[in-house]
Amino acid sequence: MRSPVPRFRDVERQASGLQPAQCLPPCHERQNNMWFIRDACGIICAIITWLLVVFAEVVVLFVMLIPSKSLTYSLVNGTLFNSLAFLALASHFRAMCTDPGAVPKGNATREYIESLQLKPGQVVYKCPKCCSIKPDRAHHCSVCKRCIRKMDHHCPWVNNCVGENNQKYFVLFTMYIFLISLHALVMVVFHFLYCFEDDWTKCSTFSPPATVILLILLCFEGLLFLIFTSVMFGTQIHSICTDETGIEKLKREDPTWEKTTSWEAMKSAFGGPLSMTWLSPFTDLSCQKDTSDPVPMFPQGEIIEEDVIEIPLEPH
């Protein structure tokens, strides 16, 4: 149900430390420190992801391309496949090691709330798990142990939450994995046809049984990745265009924020107007800094006990 009193989204419009004005997309508390979640399951899944890509690289190069009689075929497909694989791993690394939009821990203090200069009657919410002032559309992640702005979901395959600051890299990761899976499957089909027409002992540096097994494994991996990433890519693009995260859809939350158009949402998620930088995992999300005085990020003081805090604050 919608709250009858002004919610924290009204606060975000006034507090420069929470949401800078004219920021596209919001670059909340961007820091130079490396972000990495120490979760055993997520680390194992991330390592498996890289190993599967390396396995595909080995099969494509040593089973299909190097033994090929056509140098042009090998160079063109080798360059294309390796470029896409590199971009996929780079996107995975950025999605894994970029702060998804974590809210500072322990800022639910009287001093911090007073520094926001809120109007009487406004309400802010404290997360009881990480003791932070919870912005609208933020949700707590039990794995990251933080509230994440515009959290879509926690993905173990990138060992991180997908939020407003790293959604672009996650989308690029799924897109590039989809492309290398499709490319690998096409090459496998052509290689099978080539081997059936020619001598199996000459179409690979491996023995015929080993060649068949490796190609079947690559087909199985490619099909799984193709299906999984196509679904994830479509889901993420739909979430961006509808300006509604996966958690918000799952919880069927009534939108308390002003939705943007699909095109504006895409520009916000990918860091600006349409350009080649949309396809690059090496470009950061653009942000125009606010010229007003910043709100202190970690003010001193005791944590307020109430989870629902109404302005003005009660005296000590």
Secondary structure as UniProt FT lines:
FT   HELIX           8..12
FT   TURN            13..14
FT   TURN            16..18
FT   TURN            21..22
FT   TURN            28..29
FT   HELIX           40..59
FT   HELIX           60..65
FT   TURN            66..67
FT   HELIX           71..97
FT   TURN            105..106
FT   HELIX           110..115
FT   TURN            120..121
FT   STRAND          123..126
FT   TURN            128..130
FT   STRAND          133..134
FT   TURN            136..137
FT   STRAND          138..141
FT   TURN            142..145
FT   STRAND          146..149
FT   STRAND          153..155
FT   TURN            156..159
FT   STRAND          160..162
FT   TURN            164..166
FT   HELIX           167..197
FT   HELIX           200..202
FT   HELIX           208..242
FT   HELIX           246..251
FT   HELIX           262..270
FT   HELIX           276..279
FT   TURN            281..282
FT   STRAND          308..310
//
